Amino acid sequence: MDRRPRIGVTLGDPAGVGPEVVAKALAHEGLRADAAPLVIGSPAVLDRAFRLIGSPLRARSADGPGDETDEPGRINVLSPHNDAGLDALPYGETSPLAGAAAVEWAATAARLAIAGDVDAIATAPISKEAARLAGHADFGHQEIYQRIAEVPRVLTMLVANRLNVVHLTTHQPLRAAAEFATRERVLEALRLTRGFFAAHGVPHPRIGVAALNPHGGEAGLIGTEEMTDIRPAVEDANAEGIAAVGPVPSDSLFAQAVEGGYDAVLAMYHDQGHIPVKVHDWASSITLNIGLPFLRTSVDHGTAFDIAGKGVADATGMIAAIRYAARVAATGRLP
């Protein structure tokens, strides 16, 4: 009996680097010893990617979980979307046809995970513009999965080696992100973070909370959010037994986290959290979501239309995303 975790792997936008990095990950020596991948996408698109990288692997159409084969040289692919013409789309061009397929593949992976038909999912990047052109209001993975799972709040966490960075906000303008950092929302994020870590083998995570303003606001001289919202939220969390510390100026906090001072950092906005992770270890960094009823990991890069179809995309992140998902699914613990 196959004891490897079944990981649903989506191809992402067929005109981007998603199929290429998935193909390279599946061709990577040893990966399929750790996970039993079930690709959700188009067999023709995956085969185009295998040819692009010069791999002898080929796609095999599967009717669904349970219809896989371990035939050497074959990769099981579940195709829930009409894939006619997808393998002929020009690389590097935004297309509603590609956007529609990418969203359907992503949504199918979530439904499989909720049903327990896959143990976790690892997603390749989609184009938000292409998804919008295809008529989707939910144009990012996080929004799609929050709607399908019917959960009130989902957070993004970036992982790079020992650095785990949860984001209070992601794709919001900076002005809106500052307004979003209320006492209630910061406390909610700390609760979700503690709950995620506790559910995966870290019962009392130490969470460093980033200040919003330079120098933590300098006692209100250059911002008051630390005094009015962030510090009170940390105190509320402490009263609930959550080991939160802060607000700490981010130029100090992330260095402390890299050295192992915290199990997780709560960043207030997108770039505050993304920049340290990508400077620390961009190539192998991954993204995962907190608040979903299933584990979803992803590469920490976009569709890279500028290099799509050239065979030069780095698959390190895709390999890391699949392996991380497989390890957590197998052990129930964070690496």
N, C-alpha and C positions, 0 to 999 in steps of 0.2 A: 504493500500500500504506500502511495506517495505521501510522505510526511512534510514535504516542502509547502510553505504557505503559497496559496494561489493569489497572485498579485495581478489585478487588472491594470493594464498599461495602455493609456490612450496615446494616439499618434499626434494630437495637436493639430494645428493648421497644416493642411497638406501642402501649402505653398511655402511654408517656412522650414526651419531646421528641425522641427519636431520629429518627422519620420526618420530623418538621418540620425539624430542622436539616439532614438529608440533602436534603430537598426544596429548602430555601433554598440549600444549597451547589450543587446541580445547576442551579439557576436563576441562579446567580451568573455575571455576564458574564466570559467568558474562561476559566472553570475547565475546560470541556470542550475548550478548545484545548490544555491541558496534559496531560489525561488522558482515556482512554477508559473511563468508568465502567461497570462491570457490577454492578448492584444485586443483592444477595442478600436476598430478602425476599418480601413479598407485593405484587403489582401493585395490589390493592385498597387496601391500607394506604398505599402510596405515593401513589395517586391521592387518597385522603382528605387526605393532607398537602398535596398540590398545591392542592386546593380550599381548604384552610384558609388558605393564604398567598396565594390569589388568582392562582396561576400558571396559564398556559395549557398547561404541560407535562403530558404524560400518560404513564403506564407502558405498556410493550409487553412482553408475555411472551416470553421467550427460552428455548429448549430447553437452552442451555448456551453456553459459550465457543465462538465461531465462528458462532453463530446471531444475532449482533447486527446492527443496522441503524443507519445514520446518518440515518434519516428525520427531518427537522426536527420538533421538538416532541415527540419520542418518546424515552423513557428505557428502556433494556434492563433487564429484571428477570428474574432466575432465581429460581423459586419451588420450593425443595426440600421444602417442608412443606405439609401440608393447611392452607390459609389460610381455610377456611370460618369465617365469623363474626369473624375478627380485626378487620376494619374496623368492626365494630359494638361492639367493646369500649369501655366508658366510659374516657375519658381520666383519668389520675391514680389509677387503682385497681389494686392488685396482683392479678394473676390467674395461676393455673397455666397457662391456655391461652396467655397472652402469654409466660410464662416458657419454655414448651416450644418455641414458635416462635423466640424470640430465641436460645436455645441452639442449635437446629438450624441457623439461619442463620449463626451464628458458626462452628459446626463445619464447615459446608459451605465457607465461605470459606477456612478453613485447609486443607481437603483440596484445594481448587482450587489454592491457593498451592503446596502440597507437590508437586502433579502438574505444576506449571509452567503451568497454564491461566490464571492471573492473575499479574501481575508483582509485586504487593504487595496488601495489604488495608488498608482503613481502616474502623474499627468505630465504630458509634454505641453509646451506653450501654445496658447491660442491667440488670435488677433482680435482685440476688442473692437477695432474698426470693422473687421470683416463680420464679426458677430452682429454688430449694430446694422450693417448693410443687409444682413440676412433677416432682419426684423426682430431681433431678440432684445428685450429690455434688460435682461440679466446678461451682461456681456463679459463678465469675468468668472473664473472658476468659483471664487468664494461666494459670489452672489447667486450663481446657479445652484450650488450645493446647499446654501442656506435655505433657498426656496424649496428645493426638493425634500430636504430633511425636516422642514417646518420647525426650525429652531430660532429662538429670538435673537441670538447674537453669535457671531463667529469671529474669531480673531486669527490673525496671521502670525506665525512664529517662524523666523529664519534660524537655521542651524548651521554652524560652521565650527567643527571640532567641539571645543568645550563652551562655545559661545551660543547661547539660546536667547533670542531676542523676540519678545512678544510685542506686537504693535497695537496701541490703543486705536489708532486710525491708520489707514493706508492711502487709498486713492481719493484724498480730499485736498482741496486747496489749503495752503498753509493757514490762511485766516480762519477757515472753517474748522481746521484741525484744532487750533487754539481754543476756539469756542466750544469744541466738543469735549475738552478735557475738564469735565465737571466732577465734583466729588462722587456723585452716584456712579458715573461711568467708569471712573478709575477704580472704585471699589469693586464694581462688577467684573472688570478685567482681572483684578487680583484674585477674585474668587474663582473665575474660570481657569486661570493659570494654575492656582493651587490644586484645583480639582483634576486638571489634566495630568499634572505631575504625580499627584497622589494615586491616580488610577493606573499609573505606569511605573510603579516601584519607588517613587520618591515621596514619601508621605508628608514630609515637612520641608518643602523647597524654600530656599532662601531667595527672595525676589528683590532685586535692586530696582528702585523706581526712579526713572530719569526726571530731572527738572525740565520744565518747558522753556524757561528763559535762561539767558546767559548767567552764569554764577548763581543759579538758583534764585534769581530775582533780586539778590542783594537786599533782603529785608524790605522788599517793595519798591526799591529805587528804580529797578528796571523790569518791573512786572510783579503782579500780585497773585497770579494763579497758584503759585506754590503755597502761599499763606491761606488763600480762601478755599482752595479745592484739593490740591494734590496732597499736602501734608495731612489735612483732616481725613482724607480717604485712607492714607497709610495708617493713621491712628485707629480708624474704624476697623481696618483689616487686622491690625495687631490685637484689638479687643476680641476679634473672632478667632484668634489663634493662628493667623496667617503671618508668617515670618517675613514681612515686608520691611524694607529699609529705604528711607528717602523723604523727600526728593533729593537726589544727589546730582550735582552738575554733570552733564553727560561726558564732558571731556575727562573727568576722573572716573566715572562709573564704568565705562566700557573697558578701560585698562584693568580695573579691579576684576571685572567679570572674566576677562581673558586669563587672568592669573588664578581663576578658580574661586573668587570671592562670593560668587552667586551662582545658583542653579539656573536662574533666568533673570533677564532684564525686561522691564516694561518700558518701552519707548513711547513717547507721546505722539509722534508723527512719522511718516514714511521715511524721509531721508535721515532723520535722527537715528533710526534703527538700521536702515539698509546700508548706509555708508560704512559703519564699523565692520559689519559682517563681510562686505565685499572687499574691503581693504584687508581684513584678517585672512580670508580664504575664499575668494570668489569662486574659483574653479569647482570646488567640491561642496559649496554651500547649497542647501536645499530649503524648500519652504514646506511647512505643514500647517494644518488648520486646527484650532482649538474650539471646541463647542459643537462639533459634528458628532453624530452617533457612529462614525466609522473613521478609520485612519486614512487620511489623504496626504501624500507627499508630492512634491513637484520639483522640477528644476527651478533654479533661481535666476532664470534669464528669459528673455522674450523670444519672439519668432525669428529675429535676426534676418529679416528679409534681404539685407545687403549681402549676406554670404550664403543664402539658401541655394542649394543645388550645386555648390562648388566642392562639396566633399571635405570641407575643412572645419566643420563645426566640432567643438570639443564636447565629448559625451561624458566627461567626468561627473557632472552634476546629475545626469540621468542615471548613471550607474549607482551613484550614491543614493539617489531617491528610491530606486527599486530595492537596493540592499537595506536601507534604513527601514522601509516599509516591511520587508520580509523579516528582519530581525525583531522588530517590535511585535509583529503578528505571531512570530514563533515563540517569543518569550514573555510577552505582555509587559516588557520593561523597556525603558528608553536606553539607548546605547550609552 
